[in-house]
Amino acid sequence: MTVQLLSPAGLFQPVPYHHVAIGTGSRQVHVAGQIARDGDSNRLATGDLTGQVEIVLRHTASGLAAAGATFDDVVRLRFFAVDWKPEKADAFMKGIENVTEELRLPTPLPPVSLIGVDYLWEPDVLVELEAFAVLD
């Protein structure tokens, strides 16, 4: 296994992710920020944070698969969310929960950050996701 996930004692708990990922492989996979667009650049799930989280996770899974990776190989996920407020957490987490089984997301997730931003790509884009993985 190229990725070991852990959460040392004394770090903030409970969280739905591990605090530390150790990648022991030699091949890195970086998936660029994924947004709610299809292959023809059509807008998807406009105005729906939950739906956009589901879509970016699916797109990220496709990017990982193209490199021969899965979410088990991921050492970091980085989400960017427009106009983030704590009140949006339930809708955000619901998007993750809705695709956890489908995409075989590890539970807890690898280290993850959610960064609030003023604006992404275009006004309808509510969330973007980058992934970093390590393979043998």
Disulfide bonds with the S-S distance in Angstrom:
none
